[in-house]
Amino acid sequence: MHRNHWESGEVTIAAAGAGGQQNLGGPVPPTVTRRIREITIRHAGSNNTVVTLLVGVAIRLSIDVPAQTTRVWSSQDGRLFTAGQQPVVQTSDVTGGSTYVSAAGVEA
């Protein structure tokens, strides 16, 4: 790992039969930017879901995830978050199981 590596740790979005959301790591510190370059989603639900990366109400990324699969999204440029912004992940449905999300990138 390099000096500016950032990881969120895995968050669990669990709400039986309904969508849910969780913060993805803490807010970006002052005078720093964070670029999320990889998101791993483990979806144990029995229905397909859409996982959305948000800041406030602004959508930064939406990923379709089939039931009972793991999906990895990655991008060299990633998604940029600036000082004070709080990345949030949201899932549309977790029927029959939870959705787990982790992210990695750089912070400098």
C-alpha positions in Angstrom: 0.0 0.0 0.0 1.2 3.5 -0.7 1.4 6.4 1.7 -2.0 8.0 0.7 -4.0 4.7 0.6 -7.5 5.0 2.0 -9.9 2.2 2.9 -13.4 2.4 4.4 -13.6 -1.0 6.0 -16.7 -3.1 5.2 -20.1 -1.7 6.1 -23.3 -3.7 6.3 -26.6 -2.4 4.8 -29.3 -4.5 6.4 -32.9 -3.7 6.4 -35.2 -6.7 5.8 -37.2 -6.1 2.7 -36.3 -2.4 2.4 -33.6 -0.2 1.2 -30.9 1.0 3.6 -27.9 3.3 3.7 -24.6 3.6 5.7 -21.7 6.1 5.8 -18.7 4.8 3.8 -15.9 5.8 6.2 -15.8 9.1 7.9 -16.1 12.6 6.4 -13.2 13.8 4.3 -10.8 15.8 6.6 -10.2 19.5 6.1 -7.7 20.4 3.3 -7.8 16.9 1.9 -9.5 15.2 -1.0 -10.5 11.5 -1.3 -10.8 9.5 -4.5 -12.7 6.3 -4.2 -11.3 4.1 -6.9 -12.7 0.6 -6.0 -15.9 -0.6 -4.5 -16.6 -4.2 -3.6 -20.2 -5.2 -3.1 -21.3 -8.6 -1.6 -25.1 -9.0 -2.0 -26.7 -11.9 -0.2 -30.2 -10.8 -0.9 -32.6 -12.9 -3.0 -33.6 -9.9 -5.2 -31.4 -7.8 -7.5 -30.4 -4.4 -6.0 -28.9 -1.1 -7.0 -26.1 0.2 -4.8 -25.6 4.0 -5.1 -22.7 6.1 -3.9 -23.9 9.5 -2.7 -22.7 12.7 -1.2 -25.8 14.5 0.3 -28.5 13.9 -2.4 -26.0 14.0 -5.3 -25.5 10.6 -6.9 -21.8 9.8 -7.7 -22.3 6.3 -9.0 -25.0 3.6 -9.3 -24.1 -0.1 -9.6 -26.6 -2.9 -10.5 -26.0 -6.0 -8.5 -27.7 -9.3 -9.2 -29.0 -11.4 -6.3 -26.4 -13.4 -4.4 -23.4 -12.1 -6.2 -20.2 -10.1 -5.5 -19.5 -7.2 -7.8 -16.3 -5.1 -8.0 -16.3 -1.6 -9.5 -13.0 0.1 -10.2 -11.8 3.2 -12.0 -8.4 4.8 -12.4 -9.9 8.3 -11.9 -12.4 7.2 -9.2 -15.0 9.4 -7.7 -13.8 12.6 -6.0 -14.9 13.8 -2.5 -13.7 17.0 -1.0 -13.1 18.3 2.5 -16.2 17.9 4.7 -18.1 15.6 2.3 -19.4 12.3 3.7 -19.6 9.4 1.2 -22.7 7.3 1.7 -23.7 4.0 0.1 -27.4 3.1 -0.3 -29.0 -0.1 -1.5 -32.5 -0.3 -3.0 -33.5 -3.7 -1.6 -32.1 -6.4 0.7 -34.8 -9.0 0.6 -33.6 -12.3 2.0 -30.1 -11.1 3.0 -27.8 -8.2 3.7 -25.6 -6.2 1.3 -22.0 -5.5 2.3 -19.9 -2.8 0.8 -16.2 -1.8 1.1 -14.2 0.8 -0.7 -10.6 1.8 -1.3 -8.8 4.7 -2.9 -6.5 7.6 -2.1 -6.6 10.5 0.2 -4.2 13.4 0.0 
